[in-house]
């Protein structure tokens, strides 16, 4: 079934839908350079509001399995590929990529010149786009793309975040409900060394898996959880997760994080890093086409070590005065992580939890554990 992709500037490409009719779907169009890990991308809540073009030409050949989910569903608006494999071959596969997308109501388009689309986005920047199998007039579709909201100014966190607290259950490898007492306190299970309150702004489950592997008991809370509520549950530390959208729009959440930074050890990844940057007096700015892939070199300025990182963000932090830069991106010198000289605070912009990507930065989780333990002494 013929499908048309149109960007807001009038750039158009023809392809074929491999998920059936598409009335009209839109979002910010970005590209990701990863060769593998499409299931991780599809279920990463940070992609909410975006249509993702994968630069690797053949996608879907190893299918979908239940163990590699990063959340309970697909969050991106659409998947754009050169060729989709309809008959996967892998012993772990339980479902094909087209069936997975159709089950979640997310369109997929193949036959696109993904190289031309990627080069256009690199030259002109990420931009709004629409796809359709029923609206096939380029000018009409481009006009609909221009009518979409830009990513700057969008608060997408509450589209993907939980409404109530939950805890991570290692036996089922899934979230399970958590109940707070009437006075807001929480009966932490015994047996773990550290108790961590994790803010879920759109968290990837592998972050929770890796925190739990560090002998941490996790209570995951919604973005609206206040400083006073955190004090009531009395954790040893706080963790701020990844998530979608423009960090500058979460003003009340930033205000609460500023209070937390004066009381608790804090670790943060991606959007959490950006929000903590705001809370300490910095700002964020939109990148031209973002960092999306598993091959981005970052340098640890403290050790001189170069790490290959997985990345997925469209904004970067302009750091506040007084923080110590820890990581920089070697492609464009943007900030990739910082720590505070006097407070137990550490962040990274990239993704040390990446499952399909490199594991060079996994020490972030052990470093966070050591920071919280030292703060407890």
N, C-alpha and C positions, 0 to 999 in steps of 0.2 A: 504494500500500500504506500503510494507516494506521500512523502512528508516534506515540508518546507521549513527551513530554519531562517529567520531574519533577525539581524541585529538592529539596534536602534539607529545606526548610521546608514542603513540601507544595504549592508553586506548580506548576501543570501547564499544558501547552499541547498541543493536538493538531496534527499536521501529516501530511505524506506523505513517505515515503522515496523519493528519486529514485535510489537506488543498490541497491535490492533489499532482502531481509530483513535486519533488524538484531536479532540475538539479544539482546544487551545491551552497551551501550557507556557508559562514564562518564568523568567528569573534572571539573575546575574549569570552570564556565561563566562566560565573560567576553564582553564586546562590543567590537567595533572599529568606529570611525566612518569609516573610509576609504571613498571612493566607488569607487576602483579599486585594483588591485594584489592581487587575491585569490590569484594564483599565487605572489606573493612571500610572502604570509601562510602559504599552505598548506605551502610548502617551507622556512619559517623554523624551525629547530630549537628556537627559544625557546618555541614553542607546544606543546612536548611536554607531555602530561598535561592539556591543556585542550580544551574544546569551545567553538568560537568562533561567536558570533552576529554577523553583519554587519548593520549598521543600514541600509546602502543597499539599497533593495528588490529590484533586479534584478541578479543575479550570474550570470556565465558568458557574457555576450553576446559577448566577444571571444576566448573559447576559451582554449586552452593552447598554448604553444610551447616548444621546447627551449632557447631562448636566455635565458629569464627565470627559470630555476631558481636557487634560492638554496641548494640542497643536492640530494642525489641522490634524495630521496623526500619524501612528505608526513609531517609529524610531529604535527600536531594530532590529537586523538581523534575529532573529528567537526566538520562544517561545518553551521551552522544559518542558514537564509536565508528570506526572504519568498517569493521566486520564483527558480527556477533556469532559465536559458535552455539548452535542450537542443540548439539548432541555432545555433552561434556564427557570426558573420560578421566575419572579419578576415583579411587576406591573410597574416598570420603564423601563424594558427591551424593546428595539426596534429591537435588532439584536443579533444573537448568536455569540459566540466567533469565531467559525470557519468561519462564513460568514464575520465577521469583518476583520479577518486576510487575507482571500482570496481577499476581496475588496481592501486591501492595498498592496497586493502582497507580504505578509510576511509569511514564512512557519511556521507551527506548527507541532510538533512531540509529540506523546503520547506513552504510553506503555514502557517508559524508566524507568530504575531503578534509579530514581532521588536521592534516599538515597545513593546508591553506588557512583553516580556521585558527589554528594555534599561532601561525605567523601574523595573522591579522590582529589577534589579541595582544601579542607581544609588542607590535608596533603601535597600536592605538589604545591599548589598555582594556581591562575587563569591562564589559558593558552589558546592558540589558538586552535580552533576546526573547523571542517567542518561537514555538514550533507548533505545527498543526498539519493535519491531513485533510481538513475541510476548508481552511482559509489558505488558499494557494496563490493569492495575489501578493507579490513582494511588497508593494507600497502599503497595502492595508496591514500586513503583518508587522512591518517595520514601525508603522504608526502605533500599533498596539504595544509594541515593545517600549516605545518612548513614553507611553502612558503608565508604565509600571513604576513603582517607587525605586529610587536608587538605593544601593546598599548603605551609603552614608545616611545616617539618620534613622535606620531601621533597628528596632529592638526585636530581635527574633528569639531571644532566650526563652520567653514564656510560651513560645510555640512548641518547644521541645523539653522543657524542664518539668520535673515532677511537682505535684501540688502538695504532697505530704512527705514526711521523712520515711526513709526505708533503710534497711541494712543489707550488707552484701553477704550472701550465704555461700560459703566456699564449697559445701557439699553438692549443691545444685548448680553452682556457677551462675547464679541469677539473683536479682534483687528480691527481697522478701519484705513484707510490711514491718514497720517498727512503730511501737506505741509509746508515746510519752505520757507521764503521769499528769494528773490534773493541774499540778503546780508547775508543769513544764520540765521537770527533771526526767532523767532517763536512767533506767536500771541497766548499766553496761554489763554484758556477759563477762564472766570471769575467764581467765586463762590467757589473755593477750597482754603483752607488755605495755602497749600504748593504745590510748583511746583517741581517735581522730574524727573530728567533725569535717565532713567533705561537702562542700557546696557543689551542687549539680546544676551547672549552667547549660548542660548538654554534654554530659560526660561520656567518654568512651569506657566501656566495661573493662578494657584491659588495664586502665589506670587503677580501677578498684582491685583487679586481680593482683597486680604487682604491689599495691599498698598492703593488701591482706597477706601477701607472701613475706612481708617484712615484719610479721608478728604484730600487726595492728588490727584492732577492732574498729570497724568503720560504721559510723552513723551518718548516712547521706541525707542532707537537708536541702529544701528548695531555695531558690535565689532570694526569696523574700524573708528568710530567717534573719532575725535582728541580732544585734550585739547582745542584748539582754537575754534572748533565747539561747544563744550559744553559752553565755555564762551559766545559765540554769542547768544545762546538760553537762557542764564542767569537763570538757575534753582536755587532753594533754597538748593538742595542737589542732590547727585548722588547715584544710587543703582547699584550693580554689581550682576548679576544673576548666577545661576547654568549653567552647560553645560558639554559637553563630552570631552574626550581626555586628553592629557598630557598638564598641564598648562605651563610647561617650554617652550613649543614650541611657545607661543604667546608673543614673545619678544617685538615687536613694541607696542602691546596693553599694556603690562606691563609698558613700558616706558611712555605711555600716562597716565596710572593710577597713576604713581609716581608723575606726575605734578598735577593731580587732587587732590591728597591727601594733597597738600600744599595749596589748594584753597577752596575746598568744603567739607561739611560733607559727609561722605561715609558710607553706609551700604552694607554688602555683605553676600551672601549665597553660600556655596559649592565651585564651581569653582571660583566664585567671591572672596571668602575667600582666596583661594589658590593664585590667581593672585595678590591680595592685599598684601599677605605675601611676594611674590616675589618683588613687587614694593617697599616695605619697607626694603628690604635687606635680606629677608629669602630665603629659598629654599623649594622644595617639593621632596618627595620620594615615590616610588611605594609601596603600601601595598601588602602583600603576596596574599591575596584573597579578599581584599577590605571589606568595610562595606556596606551591602545591606540588609535592613530589617526594621521593624517598632518596634523593641524591644531592642534598644541599650541604655544602661544607660549612661548618662553623668552627670558630677558634676559641678555645678556652684561654682567656687572657691571663689567668692565674698560673696555668701550667704550661702554656704554649702548645698544648695538644690540639690537633685537628681531628674533629669528629665528623662523620657523615651522618646527616640527620634526616628524619622524616618531617615534612612541614605541611601545614595547611592553615594559612591565615591570609587575610586581605588587608590587615591593619598592622602597624608597627608602633612601638613605644618610643616617644621622645622623652628620654629619662629625666626624672626630677633631680635637682641638685642634691648632692650628698650621698647618693647610692653608688655602689661600686659595680662597674660593668664587669660581667664575668664572661659572656659569650658575645661574639659578633658574627654576622653572616659574611662569609668571604666573597660572596658574589656582589653584594651591594653595601656592605659595612653597616647594615641596620642592626639594632640591638637585639640579641637573642637570649639574654638572661642577665639578671643582676642579683646582688645581695645587699643587705643593709650593713653598714659598718658597726653598728651597736645593737641592733635588734635581730632576733633569730628569724630572718626572712630570706627566702631564696626562691628564684623563679627561672623558668626557661620558656622561650617563645616556641621552640620546636617541640617534637613529640618523642620523648624517651620511651614511651610505652608502645610505640609502633610495633605491630605484630608481623606485618608483611614486609616491613622496612628494616633498616639497619638497627642494631642494638648498641651502637657505640656509646650512647648517652644513658644507658640503663642505671649507671651508678648514681643518677639523680635520686632514685628512690632510697638507696642505702644512705646517701648523704642527708636526705631529709630525715630519715630515722635517727641518725646520729645527732642532727641538730636539735630534734625534739627531746631526745634523751639527755643531752647536755643542758637544755633549758630546764629540765625537771630537777636537776641536781641542786 
